[in-house]
């Protein structure tokens, strides 16, 4: 249960960081003389954030899948060993 709570807190922190970063991009874009308006600044900001998030997912996903596969393999291995021991013990 603690892992679920930690995951929820992590997701919340990521959302807050993303929103704060988007406002930082908006301020930076608003100070740019080539920026026409706030809509353009927001579009630029969220496009940049989407690219950053996609980059992070591309880096993290293979690692997470490897760890997930390892955990599943260990669980199946333990269950298989318990089945083997229970059959031989009977």
N, C-alpha and C positions, 0 to 999 in steps of 0.2 A: 504494500500500500504506500510505503514511503517513496518508492520509485515513481509511482504515478503522480504523487504530489510534487516531487522534484521536477518531473517532466512538465507539469502544468506551470510551475514557477518559471522554468527555463523558457517555455514558449511565451509566457507573458513578458518576460524580460526582453526577449527577442523582438516582440511586437513593439514594446515601448522604445527600444533602441532604434528600430526602423522608423517609427514616427518622428522621433527626435532628430534622427539623421535627415529625414525628408525635409523637416523645417529648416535645418541647416543649409541644405541645398537650395531651398526656396529663397532664403536670405541671400545666399551667394549669387543666385541667378537674378534676384531682384536688383542687386547692385551692379549687375552687368548691363552696360548701356545698349547692348544688342538685344536684350530681352524686351519683348513687346509688352507683356502684361503678366499678371499673376497666374493665369491659366497656362501660359507658356512655361513659366517657372516651375509650376507644379508638374507639368508634363515632363520637363527635363529632369526634375528631381526624382519622380517615380520611375522613369525609364532607367536612370542611373542605379537606383536601388534594386530594380528588378534584375538588372544585369549583375549586380554584386551578389544578390541572393542566388541567382542561377549559378554563378561561379562557385559559391560556397557549396551548393548542393552537389555540383559536379565533383568537387574534391571530397566531400564527406560521404556521399552515397556508397562508393565502393568499399570504403573502410567499414561503414556501418553494416553493409551486407555481409562482409567477411566475418565480422564479430557475431552477427546474428546467426550465420551459418554454423560457426564454431559452437555457439551455445546450444543450438538445436542438435548438432551432432553429439555433443557430450550428453545431453538429456536422453537421446535415443540409445546411446551406448550404455548409459547407466541402467535404463529400463531393460535393455537386452541382457545385460549381465545379471540383473535381479531375476529375470525370467529363467535364465540358464541355471542359476544357483538354486532357485526354488524347485525346478524340475529334477535336478540331481539330488536334492535333499529329501525328496519324497520317497 
